[in-house]
């Protein structure tokens, strides 16, 4: 069986991509795999890359997890342009191929059309790496539209999608949260996981992410029929 590999992207920034990625890495590790993490582009420091590095067991240097890093908290392509830089696409692809043969979680930056340099966006990276996608979305009003737009863009490029993961990003109550999973499953015929509930307790939140994502990992490891078991959640 080939090791599981996927690209985690979002409908927006700060929707929970890193928490989803960390949970996937920890679940793969618990299953006896040696997962690797790859976040080739990060702006605003390297806190997300460091969390991924820790979740993957620190088995490789942090520099291999994150190839391009920018100080301003703006889109990577915008940050690079401000600094007069052109991030090397060849270096990005070389970094990816260092993980050949390993279970892998690749995390993007923001949403699918965030610029990575003057010529490429996150979508171009997804297409180049040829990995199935896990789409993370904020659970709440607007979710149906944002998810539909992202899925339509992925379908246009024939990118397979493993699942949609809904995440509550705050304690504010939103009347739409309870209806979103069923509507998304009916409209898109895809597994929908979550919503992962909001809690300020980091330990409880981590457990909630792992609980929400365990059906996907079980399916990928052939412990359950993927589509049927996930849709029934």
C-alpha positions in Angstrom: 0.0 0.0 0.0 1.3 3.4 -0.9 1.8 5.8 2.0 -1.0 8.5 2.3 -0.1 11.9 0.8 -2.3 15.0 0.6 -2.4 18.8 0.1 -4.2 20.7 2.8 -5.6 24.0 1.5 -8.4 26.3 2.7 -11.2 28.6 1.6 -9.4 31.5 3.3 -6.6 32.2 5.7 -6.8 31.4 9.5 -9.5 28.7 8.9 -7.6 25.9 10.7 -5.3 24.4 8.0 -2.3 24.0 10.3 -4.4 22.4 13.0 -5.8 20.0 10.5 -2.4 19.3 9.1 -0.9 18.6 12.6 -3.8 16.3 13.5 -3.2 14.3 10.3 0.5 14.0 11.0 -0.1 12.8 14.5 -2.7 10.3 13.4 -0.3 8.9 10.8 2.4 8.7 13.3 0.2 6.8 15.7 -0.6 4.4 12.9 3.1 3.5 12.7 4.0 5.6 9.7 6.9 8.1 9.5 5.0 11.1 8.2 6.7 14.2 6.8 5.4 17.8 6.6 6.0 20.3 3.9 4.9 23.9 4.0 7.0 25.4 1.2 5.7 29.0 1.6 5.0 30.9 4.8 4.6 34.5 5.6 4.7 36.3 8.9 7.4 34.1 10.4 7.6 30.3 10.6 5.3 29.4 13.5 3.1 27.2 11.3 6.0 25.4 9.9 7.5 24.8 13.3 4.2 23.3 14.5 4.1 21.0 11.5 7.7 20.0 12.1 7.0 19.1 15.7 3.8 17.2 14.8 5.9 15.2 12.3 8.3 14.1 15.0 11.2 16.5 14.1 12.6 13.8 11.9 14.0 16.3 9.4 15.6 19.7 9.6 13.1 22.6 9.9 14.6 24.1 6.7 13.3 21.1 4.7 9.7 21.6 6.0 9.7 25.3 5.0 11.7 26.4 1.9 10.5 30.0 1.4 9.9 32.2 4.5 8.9 35.9 4.6 8.6 38.3 7.5 5.6 40.4 6.4 2.2 38.8 7.2 0.9 39.1 3.7 0.6 36.7 0.8 4.0 35.0 0.0 4.0 36.4 -3.5 3.3 39.9 -2.2 6.0 39.6 0.4 8.5 38.4 -2.1 7.7 41.3 -4.4 8.1 43.8 -1.6 11.6 42.4 -1.0 12.5 42.3 -4.7 12.8 38.5 -4.5 11.7 35.7 -6.9 11.2 32.5 -5.0 12.8 29.6 -6.8 10.0 27.3 -8.2 12.7 24.6 -8.9 13.8 24.7 -5.3 10.2 24.2 -4.2 9.8 21.1 -6.4 13.2 19.8 -5.2 12.0 20.2 -1.7 8.9 18.3 -2.4 10.7 15.4 -4.0 12.9 14.9 -1.0 9.8 13.3 0.6 9.3 10.8 -2.1 8.1 7.4 -0.7 6.9 8.9 2.7 3.5 9.7 4.1 3.2 13.4 3.5 1.1 16.4 4.5 1.7 19.5 2.4 0.1 22.7 3.6 -0.6 25.7 1.4 -0.7 29.3 2.2 -4.2 30.9 2.6 -6.6 29.9 -0.2 -6.2 28.5 -3.7 -5.5 31.7 -5.5 -3.1 33.3 -3.1 0.0 34.4 -5.1 3.3 32.5 -4.4 5.4 34.6 -6.8 4.8 36.9 -9.8 3.5 34.0 -12.0 2.1 31.3 -9.7 -0.6 30.8 -7.1 -1.3 28.0 -4.6 -3.5 26.3 -7.2 -0.4 26.0 -9.5 1.4 24.2 -6.7 -1.5 21.8 -6.1 -1.5 21.0 -9.8 2.2 20.5 -10.0 2.5 18.2 -7.0 -0.5 16.1 -8.2 -1.8 15.4 -4.7 -5.4 15.0 -3.5 -6.7 17.8 -1.5 -8.2 18.2 2.0 -10.2 21.4 1.9 -10.5 23.3 5.2 -13.3 25.8 5.7 -14.6 28.1 8.4 -17.9 26.7 9.8 -20.4 29.5 9.7 -22.3 31.8 7.4 -20.8 32.0 4.0 -19.3 28.5 4.2 -21.6 27.0 1.5 -20.5 29.6 -1.0 -16.8 29.6 -0.2 -16.6 25.8 -0.3 -18.5 25.6 -3.6 -16.2 28.1 -5.2 -13.1 26.3 -4.1 -14.4 22.9 -5.1 -15.4 24.2 -8.5 -11.9 25.6 -9.1 -10.4 22.2 -8.1 -12.8 20.3 -10.3 -11.9 22.4 -13.3 -8.3 21.2 -12.9 -9.4 17.6 -12.1 -7.9 17.7 -8.7 -9.4 14.9 -6.5 -10.7 16.0 -3.0 -10.5 13.6 -0.1 -12.8 15.6 2.2 -14.0 19.0 3.4 -13.2 19.8 7.0 -15.3 22.4 8.8 -13.8 24.3 11.7 -15.4 26.8 14.2 -12.8 29.6 14.6 -14.5 31.4 17.5 -17.0 31.1 20.3 -19.6 33.3 18.6 -22.8 31.3 17.9 -23.7 31.0 14.2 -27.1 29.6 13.3 -25.8 28.2 10.0 -23.2 25.8 11.5 -25.6 22.9 12.2 -26.9 22.9 8.6 -23.7 23.2 6.6 -22.4 19.6 6.7 -25.6 18.1 5.3 -26.0 20.7 2.6 -22.4 20.4 1.5 -22.6 16.6 1.3 -25.8 16.7 -0.7 -24.5 19.4 -3.1 -21.0 18.1 -3.7 -21.1 14.3 -2.9 -18.0 14.6 -0.8 -17.2 13.5 2.8 -17.6 16.4 5.2 -15.9 16.2 8.6 -16.7 18.3 11.6 -17.5 21.0 12.5 -14.6 20.9 14.9 -15.9 22.8 17.9 -14.2 25.9 19.2 -12.6 25.7 22.6 -9.9 28.0 24.1 -8.2 24.9 25.7 -5.4 23.8 23.4 -5.4 20.2 24.5 -9.1 19.8 24.0 -9.0 21.5 20.7 -6.2 19.2 19.5 -8.2 16.2 20.6 -11.2 17.5 18.8 -9.3 17.8 15.5 -7.9 14.3 15.8 -11.3 12.9 16.5 -12.8 14.7 13.5 -10.0 13.5 11.2 -9.6 9.9 12.4 -12.3 8.6 10.0 -10.4 10.1 7.0 -7.1 8.5 8.2 -8.8 5.2 8.9 -10.2 5.3 5.3 -6.9 6.1 3.8 -5.2 3.3 5.7 -7.9 0.9 4.4 -9.5 0.3 7.8 -12.9 1.3 6.5 -14.6 1.8 3.1 -13.6 5.4 2.5 -16.6 7.1 0.9 -19.4 5.3 2.7 -18.0 5.5 6.2 -17.0 9.1 5.9 -20.4 10.2 4.5 -22.1 8.5 7.3 -20.4 10.6 9.9 
